[in-house]
């Protein structure tokens, strides 16, 4: 999971895991491990929000109890701070989640081989064919 959090290949630790901010590479450039089929879906954002909430909410509650600032001050400070923290955490959390999924054997090939679309569509049946 540490290799994934560092945005390197979970198998070898050498190749890149991401092609952009969150786009996973098709295969590791160092060891050739296919990484593009792994689908983390909604798990990384969920984990990111969970972690950010546990990091920042104690401070929100403490400041509210100690000084009771106006609500607009809370919104002006905490909303941007939560957005920044979530943006910074999302990539390492997604990398760690992908590494964890690989460790569990969830490589995206669970449903069998990929279905290749036919080059030509099948002929349409008409009511007279029945």
Secondary structure, DSSP 8 states (H G I E B T S, - for coil): -HHHHTTB-TTTSSSBSBSSSS-B-SB-TTT--B-TT---TTHHHHHHHHHHHHHHHHHHHHHHHHH---HHHHIIIIIHHHHHHHHHHHHHHHHHHHHHHHHHT--S-TT-S-----SS------GGG-
